[in-house]
Amino acid sequence: MKRQFSLEYWIDDGWYIGRLKEIPGIFSQGETLEELEKNIRDAYTMVMEEEVPSQHSGAQTKDISVDVV
């Protein structure tokens, strides 16, 4: 399955730096835009493949409210 994300990127000291706007914490860089796209896909895959606590036996979830300013 494929999902679409927004790649926000900029150039800093000759490097393409970018992030996925919809997924906090997914950043990468590349010497070209194509390399940045490959690296950001790799970063996304690594984060999504990490074992998360909810997959552990005995893990629980709870809905909470957060005030947004």
CHARMM internal coordinates of N, CA and C (Angstrom, degrees):
IC EDIT
DIST 1 N 1 CA 1.4466
DIST 1 CA 1 C 1.5301
ANGL 1 N 1 CA 1 C 108.74
DIST 1 C 2 N 1.3111
ANGL 1 CA 1 C 2 N 116.23
DIHE 1 N 1 CA 1 C 2 N 139.22
DIST 2 N 2 CA 1.4573
ANGL 1 C 2 N 2 CA 121.11
DIHE 1 CA 1 C 2 N 2 CA 178.23
DIST 2 CA 2 C 1.5177
ANGL 2 N 2 CA 2 C 109.59
DIHE 1 C 2 N 2 CA 2 C -110.66
DIST 2 C 3 N 1.3354
ANGL 2 CA 2 C 3 N 115.74
DIHE 2 N 2 CA 2 C 3 N 142.70
DIST 3 N 3 CA 1.4621
ANGL 2 C 3 N 3 CA 122.48
DIHE 2 CA 2 C 3 N 3 CA 174.09
DIST 3 CA 3 C 1.5144
ANGL 3 N 3 CA 3 C 108.13
DIHE 2 C 3 N 3 CA 3 C -122.07
DIST 3 C 4 N 1.3002
ANGL 3 CA 3 C 4 N 116.21
DIHE 3 N 3 CA 3 C 4 N 149.13
DIST 4 N 4 CA 1.4558
ANGL 3 C 4 N 4 CA 121.78
DIHE 3 CA 3 C 4 N 4 CA 177.44
DIST 4 CA 4 C 1.5275
ANGL 4 N 4 CA 4 C 109.01
DIHE 3 C 4 N 4 CA 4 C -97.58
DIST 4 C 5 N 1.3249
ANGL 4 CA 4 C 5 N 116.42
DIHE 4 N 4 CA 4 C 5 N 137.29
DIST 5 N 5 CA 1.4493
ANGL 4 C 5 N 5 CA 122.94
DIHE 4 CA 4 C 5 N 5 CA 175.81
DIST 5 CA 5 C 1.5249
ANGL 5 N 5 CA 5 C 108.61
DIHE 4 C 5 N 5 CA 5 C -131.82
DIST 5 C 6 N 1.3114
ANGL 5 CA 5 C 6 N 115.45
DIHE 5 N 5 CA 5 C 6 N 160.99
DIST 6 N 6 CA 1.4720
ANGL 5 C 6 N 6 CA 121.22
DIHE 5 CA 5 C 6 N 6 CA 176.22
DIST 6 CA 6 C 1.5170
ANGL 6 N 6 CA 6 C 108.68
DIHE 5 C 6 N 6 CA 6 C -96.17
DIST 6 C 7 N 1.3272
ANGL 6 CA 6 C 7 N 116.44
DIHE 6 N 6 CA 6 C 7 N 117.84
DIST 7 N 7 CA 1.4565
ANGL 6 C 7 N 7 CA 121.71
DIHE 6 CA 6 C 7 N 7 CA 175.91
DIST 7 CA 7 C 1.5235
ANGL 7 N 7 CA 7 C 107.48
DIHE 6 C 7 N 7 CA 7 C -92.41
DIST 7 C 8 N 1.3141
ANGL 7 CA 7 C 8 N 116.29
DIHE 7 N 7 CA 7 C 8 N 110.88
DIST 8 N 8 CA 1.4618
ANGL 7 C 8 N 8 CA 121.33
DIHE 7 CA 7 C 8 N 8 CA 175.03
DIST 8 CA 8 C 1.5288
ANGL 8 N 8 CA 8 C 106.30
DIHE 7 C 8 N 8 CA 8 C -94.46
DIST 8 C 9 N 1.3290
ANGL 8 CA 8 C 9 N 117.05
DIHE 8 N 8 CA 8 C 9 N 126.67
DIST 9 N 9 CA 1.4658
ANGL 8 C 9 N 9 CA 118.45
DIHE 8 CA 8 C 9 N 9 CA -177.41
DIST 9 CA 9 C 1.5161
ANGL 9 N 9 CA 9 C 111.10
DIHE 8 C 9 N 9 CA 9 C -141.67
DIST 9 C 10 N 1.3254
ANGL 9 CA 9 C 10 N 114.45
DIHE 9 N 9 CA 9 C 10 N 160.67
DIST 10 N 10 CA 1.4492
ANGL 9 C 10 N 10 CA 122.98
DIHE 9 CA 9 C 10 N 10 CA 179.16
DIST 10 CA 10 C 1.5245
ANGL 10 N 10 CA 10 C 107.61
DIHE 9 C 10 N 10 CA 10 C -151.21
DIST 10 C 11 N 1.3196
ANGL 10 CA 10 C 11 N 116.24
DIHE 10 N 10 CA 10 C 11 N 167.06
DIST 11 N 11 CA 1.4636
ANGL 10 C 11 N 11 CA 121.24
DIHE 10 CA 10 C 11 N 11 CA 179.47
DIST 11 CA 11 C 1.5236
ANGL 11 N 11 CA 11 C 108.34
DIHE 10 C 11 N 11 CA 11 C -109.23
DIST 11 C 12 N 1.3377
ANGL 11 CA 11 C 12 N 115.56
DIHE 11 N 11 CA 11 C 12 N 129.73
DIST 12 N 12 CA 1.4564
ANGL 11 C 12 N 12 CA 122.21
DIHE 11 CA 11 C 12 N 12 CA -179.11
DIST 12 CA 12 C 1.5247
ANGL 12 N 12 CA 12 C 107.90
DIHE 11 C 12 N 12 CA 12 C -135.88
DIST 12 C 13 N 1.3214
ANGL 12 CA 12 C 13 N 117.04
DIHE 12 N 12 CA 12 C 13 N 116.65
DIST 13 N 13 CA 1.4736
ANGL 12 C 13 N 13 CA 122.35
DIHE 12 CA 12 C 13 N 13 CA -178.34
DIST 13 CA 13 C 1.5241
ANGL 13 N 13 CA 13 C 112.08
DIHE 12 C 13 N 13 CA 13 C 52.42
DIST 13 C 14 N 1.3225
ANGL 13 CA 13 C 14 N 116.98
DIHE 13 N 13 CA 13 C 14 N 39.63
DIST 14 N 14 CA 1.4528
ANGL 13 C 14 N 14 CA 121.26
DIHE 13 CA 13 C 14 N 14 CA 177.04
DIST 14 CA 14 C 1.5160
ANGL 14 N 14 CA 14 C 115.13
DIHE 13 C 14 N 14 CA 14 C 83.91
DIST 14 C 15 N 1.3286
ANGL 14 CA 14 C 15 N 118.35
DIHE 14 N 14 CA 14 C 15 N -2.11
DIST 15 N 15 CA 1.4671
ANGL 14 C 15 N 15 CA 122.71
DIHE 14 CA 14 C 15 N 15 CA 179.03
DIST 15 CA 15 C 1.5213
ANGL 15 N 15 CA 15 C 109.92
DIHE 14 C 15 N 15 CA 15 C -103.66
DIST 15 C 16 N 1.3203
ANGL 15 CA 15 C 16 N 115.67
DIHE 15 N 15 CA 15 C 16 N 141.57
DIST 16 N 16 CA 1.4566
ANGL 15 C 16 N 16 CA 121.11
DIHE 15 CA 15 C 16 N 16 CA 171.31
DIST 16 CA 16 C 1.5240
ANGL 16 N 16 CA 16 C 107.02
DIHE 15 C 16 N 16 CA 16 C -84.92
DIST 16 C 17 N 1.3214
ANGL 16 CA 16 C 17 N 116.51
DIHE 16 N 16 CA 16 C 17 N 120.62
DIST 17 N 17 CA 1.4570
ANGL 16 C 17 N 17 CA 123.17
DIHE 16 CA 16 C 17 N 17 CA -179.67
DIST 17 CA 17 C 1.5217
ANGL 17 N 17 CA 17 C 106.28
DIHE 16 C 17 N 17 CA 17 C -114.20
DIST 17 C 18 N 1.3315
ANGL 17 CA 17 C 18 N 117.10
DIHE 17 N 17 CA 17 C 18 N 137.56
DIST 18 N 18 CA 1.4560
ANGL 17 C 18 N 18 CA 118.08
DIHE 17 CA 17 C 18 N 18 CA -178.66
DIST 18 CA 18 C 1.5106
ANGL 18 N 18 CA 18 C 113.94
DIHE 17 C 18 N 18 CA 18 C -152.40
DIST 18 C 19 N 1.3365
ANGL 18 CA 18 C 19 N 112.83
DIHE 18 N 18 CA 18 C 19 N 166.87
DIST 19 N 19 CA 1.4592
ANGL 18 C 19 N 19 CA 120.51
DIHE 18 CA 18 C 19 N 19 CA 178.17
DIST 19 CA 19 C 1.5211
ANGL 19 N 19 CA 19 C 108.63
DIHE 18 C 19 N 19 CA 19 C -146.54
DIST 19 C 20 N 1.3274
ANGL 19 CA 19 C 20 N 114.97
DIHE 19 N 19 CA 19 C 20 N 155.21
DIST 20 N 20 CA 1.4568
ANGL 19 C 20 N 20 CA 120.27
DIHE 19 CA 19 C 20 N 20 CA 171.77
DIST 20 CA 20 C 1.5204
ANGL 20 N 20 CA 20 C 107.19
DIHE 19 C 20 N 20 CA 20 C -88.15
DIST 20 C 21 N 1.3225
ANGL 20 CA 20 C 21 N 117.11
DIHE 20 N 20 CA 20 C 21 N 117.50
DIST 21 N 21 CA 1.4567
ANGL 20 C 21 N 21 CA 120.76
DIHE 20 CA 20 C 21 N 21 CA -174.58
DIST 21 CA 21 C 1.5262
ANGL 21 N 21 CA 21 C 112.45
DIHE 20 C 21 N 21 CA 21 C -62.76
DIST 21 C 22 N 1.3117
ANGL 21 CA 21 C 22 N 118.02
DIHE 21 N 21 CA 21 C 22 N -33.55
DIST 22 N 22 CA 1.4614
ANGL 21 C 22 N 22 CA 121.34
DIHE 21 CA 21 C 22 N 22 CA -175.70
DIST 22 CA 22 C 1.5285
ANGL 22 N 22 CA 22 C 113.83
DIHE 21 C 22 N 22 CA 22 C -81.90
DIST 22 C 23 N 1.3261
ANGL 22 CA 22 C 23 N 118.06
DIHE 22 N 22 CA 22 C 23 N -14.74
DIST 23 N 23 CA 1.4661
ANGL 22 C 23 N 23 CA 121.52
DIHE 22 CA 22 C 23 N 23 CA -176.77
DIST 23 CA 23 C 1.5234
ANGL 23 N 23 CA 23 C 108.76
DIHE 22 C 23 N 23 CA 23 C -123.16
DIST 23 C 24 N 1.3301
ANGL 23 CA 23 C 24 N 118.55
DIHE 23 N 23 CA 23 C 24 N 100.00
DIST 24 N 24 CA 1.4701
ANGL 23 C 24 N 24 CA 120.05
DIHE 23 CA 23 C 24 N 24 CA 179.11
DIST 24 CA 24 C 1.5344
ANGL 24 N 24 CA 24 C 111.45
DIHE 23 C 24 N 24 CA 24 C -57.44
DIST 24 C 25 N 1.3051
ANGL 24 CA 24 C 25 N 115.99
DIHE 24 N 24 CA 24 C 25 N 137.71
DIST 25 N 25 CA 1.4581
ANGL 24 C 25 N 25 CA 120.11
DIHE 24 CA 24 C 25 N 25 CA 175.70
DIST 25 CA 25 C 1.5154
ANGL 25 N 25 CA 25 C 115.33
DIHE 24 C 25 N 25 CA 25 C 92.26
DIST 25 C 26 N 1.3322
ANGL 25 CA 25 C 26 N 118.58
DIHE 25 N 25 CA 25 C 26 N -3.12
DIST 26 N 26 CA 1.4654
ANGL 25 C 26 N 26 CA 120.43
DIHE 25 CA 25 C 26 N 26 CA 178.47
DIST 26 CA 26 C 1.5335
ANGL 26 N 26 CA 26 C 107.55
DIHE 25 C 26 N 26 CA 26 C -96.98
DIST 26 C 27 N 1.3262
ANGL 26 CA 26 C 27 N 115.86
DIHE 26 N 26 CA 26 C 27 N 97.44
DIST 27 N 27 CA 1.4606
ANGL 26 C 27 N 27 CA 123.83
DIHE 26 CA 26 C 27 N 27 CA 178.73
DIST 27 CA 27 C 1.5173
ANGL 27 N 27 CA 27 C 108.90
DIHE 26 C 27 N 27 CA 27 C -124.14
DIST 27 C 28 N 1.3314
ANGL 27 CA 27 C 28 N 116.74
DIHE 27 N 27 CA 27 C 28 N 154.58
DIST 28 N 28 CA 1.4613
ANGL 27 C 28 N 28 CA 120.37
DIHE 27 CA 27 C 28 N 28 CA 171.90
DIST 28 CA 28 C 1.5203
ANGL 28 N 28 CA 28 C 108.22
DIHE 27 C 28 N 28 CA 28 C -162.00
DIST 28 C 29 N 1.3366
ANGL 28 CA 28 C 29 N 115.41
DIHE 28 N 28 CA 28 C 29 N -175.68
DIST 29 N 29 CA 1.4521
ANGL 28 C 29 N 29 CA 121.89
DIHE 28 CA 28 C 29 N 29 CA 179.47
DIST 29 CA 29 C 1.5167
ANGL 29 N 29 CA 29 C 109.65
DIHE 28 C 29 N 29 CA 29 C -149.60
DIST 29 C 30 N 1.3060
ANGL 29 CA 29 C 30 N 116.22
DIHE 29 N 29 CA 29 C 30 N 166.61
DIST 30 N 30 CA 1.4508
ANGL 29 C 30 N 30 CA 121.53
DIHE 29 CA 29 C 30 N 30 CA 176.64
DIST 30 CA 30 C 1.5119
ANGL 30 N 30 CA 30 C 110.20
DIHE 29 C 30 N 30 CA 30 C -165.05
DIST 30 C 31 N 1.3148
ANGL 30 CA 30 C 31 N 116.56
DIHE 30 N 30 CA 30 C 31 N 159.52
DIST 31 N 31 CA 1.4622
ANGL 30 C 31 N 31 CA 120.79
DIHE 30 CA 30 C 31 N 31 CA 178.45
DIST 31 CA 31 C 1.5223
ANGL 31 N 31 CA 31 C 111.41
DIHE 30 C 31 N 31 CA 31 C -74.87
DIST 31 C 32 N 1.3337
ANGL 31 CA 31 C 32 N 116.79
DIHE 31 N 31 CA 31 C 32 N -22.47
DIST 32 N 32 CA 1.4615
ANGL 31 C 32 N 32 CA 122.53
DIHE 31 CA 31 C 32 N 32 CA 176.53
DIST 32 CA 32 C 1.5238
ANGL 32 N 32 CA 32 C 108.15
DIHE 31 C 32 N 32 CA 32 C -131.82
DIST 32 C 33 N 1.3288
ANGL 32 CA 32 C 33 N 116.46
DIHE 32 N 32 CA 32 C 33 N 165.67
DIST 33 N 33 CA 1.4586
ANGL 32 C 33 N 33 CA 120.24
DIHE 32 CA 32 C 33 N 33 CA 177.35
DIST 33 CA 33 C 1.5282
ANGL 33 N 33 CA 33 C 110.43
DIHE 32 C 33 N 33 CA 33 C -63.10
DIST 33 C 34 N 1.3109
ANGL 33 CA 33 C 34 N 116.95
DIHE 33 N 33 CA 33 C 34 N -38.10
DIST 34 N 34 CA 1.4620
ANGL 33 C 34 N 34 CA 120.88
DIHE 33 CA 33 C 34 N 34 CA 178.67
DIST 34 CA 34 C 1.5301
ANGL 34 N 34 CA 34 C 111.13
DIHE 33 C 34 N 34 CA 34 C -63.21
DIST 34 C 35 N 1.3354
ANGL 34 CA 34 C 35 N 116.67
DIHE 34 N 34 CA 34 C 35 N -41.77
DIST 35 N 35 CA 1.4662
ANGL 34 C 35 N 35 CA 120.48
DIHE 34 CA 34 C 35 N 35 CA 178.54
DIST 35 CA 35 C 1.5353
ANGL 35 N 35 CA 35 C 110.31
DIHE 34 C 35 N 35 CA 35 C -66.49
DIST 35 C 36 N 1.3232
ANGL 35 CA 35 C 36 N 117.15
DIHE 35 N 35 CA 35 C 36 N -39.66
DIST 36 N 36 CA 1.4587
ANGL 35 C 36 N 36 CA 120.30
DIHE 35 CA 35 C 36 N 36 CA 176.26
DIST 36 CA 36 C 1.5206
ANGL 36 N 36 CA 36 C 110.18
DIHE 35 C 36 N 36 CA 36 C -59.91
DIST 36 C 37 N 1.3269
ANGL 36 CA 36 C 37 N 117.97
DIHE 36 N 36 CA 36 C 37 N -45.21
DIST 37 N 37 CA 1.4692
ANGL 36 C 37 N 37 CA 121.04
DIHE 36 CA 36 C 37 N 37 CA 179.62
DIST 37 CA 37 C 1.5244
ANGL 37 N 37 CA 37 C 111.06
DIHE 36 C 37 N 37 CA 37 C -59.69
DIST 37 C 38 N 1.3306
ANGL 37 CA 37 C 38 N 117.68
DIHE 37 N 37 CA 37 C 38 N -43.40
DIST 38 N 38 CA 1.4673
ANGL 37 C 38 N 38 CA 121.02
DIHE 37 CA 37 C 38 N 38 CA 177.88
DIST 38 CA 38 C 1.5260
ANGL 38 N 38 CA 38 C 110.00
DIHE 37 C 38 N 38 CA 38 C -63.05
DIST 38 C 39 N 1.3298
ANGL 38 CA 38 C 39 N 116.63
DIHE 38 N 38 CA 38 C 39 N -46.27
DIST 39 N 39 CA 1.4622
ANGL 38 C 39 N 39 CA 120.68
DIHE 38 CA 38 C 39 N 39 CA -177.11
DIST 39 CA 39 C 1.5242
ANGL 39 N 39 CA 39 C 111.92
DIHE 38 C 39 N 39 CA 39 C -66.60
DIST 39 C 40 N 1.3325
ANGL 39 CA 39 C 40 N 117.97
DIHE 39 N 39 CA 39 C 40 N -36.05
DIST 40 N 40 CA 1.4654
ANGL 39 C 40 N 40 CA 120.27
DIHE 39 CA 39 C 40 N 40 CA -179.83
DIST 40 CA 40 C 1.5256
ANGL 40 N 40 CA 40 C 109.33
DIHE 39 C 40 N 40 CA 40 C -70.55
DIST 40 C 41 N 1.3284
ANGL 40 CA 40 C 41 N 117.54
DIHE 40 N 40 CA 40 C 41 N -34.64
DIST 41 N 41 CA 1.4782
ANGL 40 C 41 N 41 CA 120.38
DIHE 40 CA 40 C 41 N 41 CA 175.10
DIST 41 CA 41 C 1.5361
ANGL 41 N 41 CA 41 C 109.70
DIHE 40 C 41 N 41 CA 41 C -64.40
DIST 41 C 42 N 1.3361
ANGL 41 CA 41 C 42 N 116.02
DIHE 41 N 41 CA 41 C 42 N -43.34
DIST 42 N 42 CA 1.4670
ANGL 41 C 42 N 42 CA 119.91
DIHE 41 CA 41 C 42 N 42 CA 178.10
DIST 42 CA 42 C 1.5272
ANGL 42 N 42 CA 42 C 111.08
DIHE 41 C 42 N 42 CA 42 C -62.02
DIST 42 C 43 N 1.3342
ANGL 42 CA 42 C 43 N 117.09
DIHE 42 N 42 CA 42 C 43 N -42.42
DIST 43 N 43 CA 1.4698
ANGL 42 C 43 N 43 CA 121.10
DIHE 42 CA 42 C 43 N 43 CA 179.47
DIST 43 CA 43 C 1.5224
ANGL 43 N 43 CA 43 C 110.11
DIHE 42 C 43 N 43 CA 43 C -62.52
DIST 43 C 44 N 1.3237
ANGL 43 CA 43 C 44 N 117.26
DIHE 43 N 43 CA 43 C 44 N -43.26
DIST 44 N 44 CA 1.4694
ANGL 43 C 44 N 44 CA 121.67
DIHE 43 CA 43 C 44 N 44 CA 178.22
DIST 44 CA 44 C 1.5282
ANGL 44 N 44 CA 44 C 110.23
DIHE 43 C 44 N 44 CA 44 C -60.33
DIST 44 C 45 N 1.3206
ANGL 44 CA 44 C 45 N 116.26
DIHE 44 N 44 CA 44 C 45 N -47.00
DIST 45 N 45 CA 1.4664
ANGL 44 C 45 N 45 CA 120.61
DIHE 44 CA 44 C 45 N 45 CA -179.07
DIST 45 CA 45 C 1.5216
ANGL 45 N 45 CA 45 C 111.22
DIHE 44 C 45 N 45 CA 45 C -61.18
DIST 45 C 46 N 1.3330
ANGL 45 CA 45 C 46 N 117.16
DIHE 45 N 45 CA 45 C 46 N -44.19
DIST 46 N 46 CA 1.4697
ANGL 45 C 46 N 46 CA 120.41
DIHE 45 CA 45 C 46 N 46 CA -179.74
DIST 46 CA 46 C 1.5256
ANGL 46 N 46 CA 46 C 111.22
DIHE 45 C 46 N 46 CA 46 C -61.75
DIST 46 C 47 N 1.3213
ANGL 46 CA 46 C 47 N 117.50
DIHE 46 N 46 CA 46 C 47 N -43.81
DIST 47 N 47 CA 1.4652
ANGL 46 C 47 N 47 CA 120.71
DIHE 46 CA 46 C 47 N 47 CA -179.20
DIST 47 CA 47 C 1.5228
ANGL 47 N 47 CA 47 C 110.52
DIHE 46 C 47 N 47 CA 47 C -66.76
DIST 47 C 48 N 1.3195
ANGL 47 CA 47 C 48 N 117.75
DIHE 47 N 47 CA 47 C 48 N -42.28
DIST 48 N 48 CA 1.4612
ANGL 47 C 48 N 48 CA 120.76
DIHE 47 CA 47 C 48 N 48 CA -177.35
DIST 48 CA 48 C 1.5300
ANGL 48 N 48 CA 48 C 112.26
DIHE 47 C 48 N 48 CA 48 C -72.17
DIST 48 C 49 N 1.3316
ANGL 48 CA 48 C 49 N 117.84
DIHE 48 N 48 CA 48 C 49 N -23.92
DIST 49 N 49 CA 1.4626
ANGL 48 C 49 N 49 CA 120.60
DIHE 48 CA 48 C 49 N 49 CA 179.36
DIST 49 CA 49 C 1.5199
ANGL 49 N 49 CA 49 C 112.97
DIHE 48 C 49 N 49 CA 49 C -85.73
DIST 49 C 50 N 1.3544
ANGL 49 CA 49 C 50 N 117.39
DIHE 49 N 49 CA 49 C 50 N -12.75
DIST 50 N 50 CA 1.4568
ANGL 49 C 50 N 50 CA 120.09
DIHE 49 CA 49 C 50 N 50 CA 179.14
DIST 50 CA 50 C 1.5236
ANGL 50 N 50 CA 50 C 109.56
DIHE 49 C 50 N 50 CA 50 C -62.60
DIST 50 C 51 N 1.3002
ANGL 50 CA 50 C 51 N 114.58
DIHE 50 N 50 CA 50 C 51 N 144.87
DIST 51 N 51 CA 1.4500
ANGL 50 C 51 N 51 CA 119.73
DIHE 50 CA 50 C 51 N 51 CA 177.70
DIST 51 CA 51 C 1.5208
ANGL 51 N 51 CA 51 C 108.52
DIHE 50 C 51 N 51 CA 51 C -73.27
DIST 51 C 52 N 1.3217
ANGL 51 CA 51 C 52 N 116.46
DIHE 51 N 51 CA 51 C 52 N 126.89
DIST 52 N 52 CA 1.4623
ANGL 51 C 52 N 52 CA 120.93
DIHE 51 CA 51 C 52 N 52 CA 179.99
DIST 52 CA 52 C 1.5187
ANGL 52 N 52 CA 52 C 109.90
DIHE 51 C 52 N 52 CA 52 C -103.73
DIST 52 C 53 N 1.3291
ANGL 52 CA 52 C 53 N 118.87
DIHE 52 N 52 CA 52 C 53 N 151.80
DIST 53 N 53 CA 1.4612
ANGL 52 C 53 N 53 CA 121.58
DIHE 52 CA 52 C 53 N 53 CA -176.28
DIST 53 CA 53 C 1.5173
ANGL 53 N 53 CA 53 C 114.51
DIHE 52 C 53 N 53 CA 53 C -55.02
DIST 53 C 54 N 1.3297
ANGL 53 CA 53 C 54 N 118.92
DIHE 53 N 53 CA 53 C 54 N -32.85
DIST 54 N 54 CA 1.4661
ANGL 53 C 54 N 54 CA 119.98
DIHE 53 CA 53 C 54 N 54 CA -177.26
DIST 54 CA 54 C 1.5226
ANGL 54 N 54 CA 54 C 112.41
DIHE 53 C 54 N 54 CA 54 C -65.82
DIST 54 C 55 N 1.3241
ANGL 54 CA 54 C 55 N 118.18
DIHE 54 N 54 CA 54 C 55 N -14.12
DIST 55 N 55 CA 1.4579
ANGL 54 C 55 N 55 CA 121.05
DIHE 54 CA 54 C 55 N 55 CA 178.07
DIST 55 CA 55 C 1.5277
ANGL 55 N 55 CA 55 C 111.53
DIHE 54 C 55 N 55 CA 55 C -85.73
DIST 55 C 56 N 1.3219
ANGL 55 CA 55 C 56 N 117.64
DIHE 55 N 55 CA 55 C 56 N -6.86
DIST 56 N 56 CA 1.4509
ANGL 55 C 56 N 56 CA 121.19
DIHE 55 CA 55 C 56 N 56 CA -178.64
DIST 56 CA 56 C 1.5211
ANGL 56 N 56 CA 56 C 110.92
DIHE 55 C 56 N 56 CA 56 C -85.00
DIST 56 C 57 N 1.2836
ANGL 56 CA 56 C 57 N 115.09
DIHE 56 N 56 CA 56 C 57 N 146.27
DIST 57 N 57 CA 1.4551
ANGL 56 C 57 N 57 CA 120.66
DIHE 56 CA 56 C 57 N 57 CA 177.24
DIST 57 CA 57 C 1.5185
ANGL 57 N 57 CA 57 C 109.40
DIHE 56 C 57 N 57 CA 57 C -59.90
DIST 57 C 58 N 1.3092
ANGL 57 CA 57 C 58 N 116.51
DIHE 57 N 57 CA 57 C 58 N 133.20
DIST 58 N 58 CA 1.4516
ANGL 57 C 58 N 58 CA 121.58
DIHE 57 CA 57 C 58 N 58 CA 177.46
DIST 58 CA 58 C 1.5226
ANGL 58 N 58 CA 58 C 114.14
DIHE 57 C 58 N 58 CA 58 C 88.70
DIST 58 C 59 N 1.3450
ANGL 58 CA 58 C 59 N 118.51
DIHE 58 N 58 CA 58 C 59 N -5.69
DIST 59 N 59 CA 1.4604
ANGL 58 C 59 N 59 CA 120.22
DIHE 58 CA 58 C 59 N 59 CA 179.18
DIST 59 CA 59 C 1.5195
ANGL 59 N 59 CA 59 C 109.39
DIHE 58 C 59 N 59 CA 59 C -68.98
DIST 59 C 60 N 1.3317
ANGL 59 CA 59 C 60 N 116.29
DIHE 59 N 59 CA 59 C 60 N 145.06
DIST 60 N 60 CA 1.4518
ANGL 59 C 60 N 60 CA 121.81
DIHE 59 CA 59 C 60 N 60 CA -179.92
DIST 60 CA 60 C 1.5190
ANGL 60 N 60 CA 60 C 109.66
DIHE 59 C 60 N 60 CA 60 C -126.88
DIST 60 C 61 N 1.3110
ANGL 60 CA 60 C 61 N 116.55
DIHE 60 N 60 CA 60 C 61 N 160.70
DIST 61 N 61 CA 1.4582
ANGL 60 C 61 N 61 CA 121.19
DIHE 60 CA 60 C 61 N 61 CA 175.13
DIST 61 CA 61 C 1.5200
ANGL 61 N 61 CA 61 C 109.40
DIHE 60 C 61 N 61 CA 61 C -126.58
DIST 61 C 62 N 1.3115
ANGL 61 CA 61 C 62 N 116.04
DIHE 61 N 61 CA 61 C 62 N 157.29
DIST 62 N 62 CA 1.4582
ANGL 61 C 62 N 62 CA 121.46
DIHE 61 CA 61 C 62 N 62 CA 179.54
DIST 62 CA 62 C 1.5193
ANGL 62 N 62 CA 62 C 107.84
DIHE 61 C 62 N 62 CA 62 C -149.82
DIST 62 C 63 N 1.3272
ANGL 62 CA 62 C 63 N 117.07
DIHE 62 N 62 CA 62 C 63 N 134.96
DIST 63 N 63 CA 1.4578
ANGL 62 C 63 N 63 CA 121.26
DIHE 62 CA 62 C 63 N 63 CA 174.83
DIST 63 CA 63 C 1.5155
ANGL 63 N 63 CA 63 C 108.92
DIHE 62 C 63 N 63 CA 63 C -77.02
DIST 63 C 64 N 1.3399
ANGL 63 CA 63 C 64 N 115.31
DIHE 63 N 63 CA 63 C 64 N 136.37
DIST 64 N 64 CA 1.4592
ANGL 63 C 64 N 64 CA 120.37
DIHE 63 CA 63 C 64 N 64 CA 177.25
DIST 64 CA 64 C 1.5266
ANGL 64 N 64 CA 64 C 109.01
DIHE 63 C 64 N 64 CA 64 C -132.90
DIST 64 C 65 N 1.3163
ANGL 64 CA 64 C 65 N 116.79
DIHE 64 N 64 CA 64 C 65 N 159.66
DIST 65 N 65 CA 1.4623
ANGL 64 C 65 N 65 CA 122.38
DIHE 64 CA 64 C 65 N 65 CA 176.12
DIST 65 CA 65 C 1.5160
ANGL 65 N 65 CA 65 C 108.59
DIHE 64 C 65 N 65 CA 65 C -103.65
DIST 65 C 66 N 1.3413
ANGL 65 CA 65 C 66 N 115.63
DIHE 65 N 65 CA 65 C 66 N 144.44
DIST 66 N 66 CA 1.4523
ANGL 65 C 66 N 66 CA 121.84
DIHE 65 CA 65 C 66 N 66 CA 178.45
DIST 66 CA 66 C 1.5196
ANGL 66 N 66 CA 66 C 107.31
DIHE 65 C 66 N 66 CA 66 C -133.04
DIST 66 C 67 N 1.3368
ANGL 66 CA 66 C 67 N 117.54
DIHE 66 N 66 CA 66 C 67 N 128.21
DIST 67 N 67 CA 1.4586
ANGL 66 C 67 N 67 CA 121.62
DIHE 66 CA 66 C 67 N 67 CA 176.13
DIST 67 CA 67 C 1.5223
ANGL 67 N 67 CA 67 C 108.65
DIHE 66 C 67 N 67 CA 67 C -73.57
DIST 67 C 68 N 1.3244
ANGL 67 CA 67 C 68 N 116.37
DIHE 67 N 67 CA 67 C 68 N 128.30
DIST 68 N 68 CA 1.4583
ANGL 67 C 68 N 68 CA 122.42
DIHE 67 CA 67 C 68 N 68 CA 179.99
DIST 68 CA 68 C 1.5125
ANGL 68 N 68 CA 68 C 107.78
DIHE 67 C 68 N 68 CA 68 C -108.43
DIST 68 C 69 N 1.3277
ANGL 68 CA 68 C 69 N 116.14
DIHE 68 N 68 CA 68 C 69 N 125.61
DIST 69 N 69 CA 1.4690
ANGL 68 C 69 N 69 CA 121.16
DIHE 68 CA 68 C 69 N 69 CA -178.30
DIST 69 CA 69 C 1.5066
ANGL 69 N 69 CA 69 C 110.03
DIHE 68 C 69 N 69 CA 69 C -91.18
END
COOR INIT
IC SEED 1 N 1 CA 1 C
IC BUILD
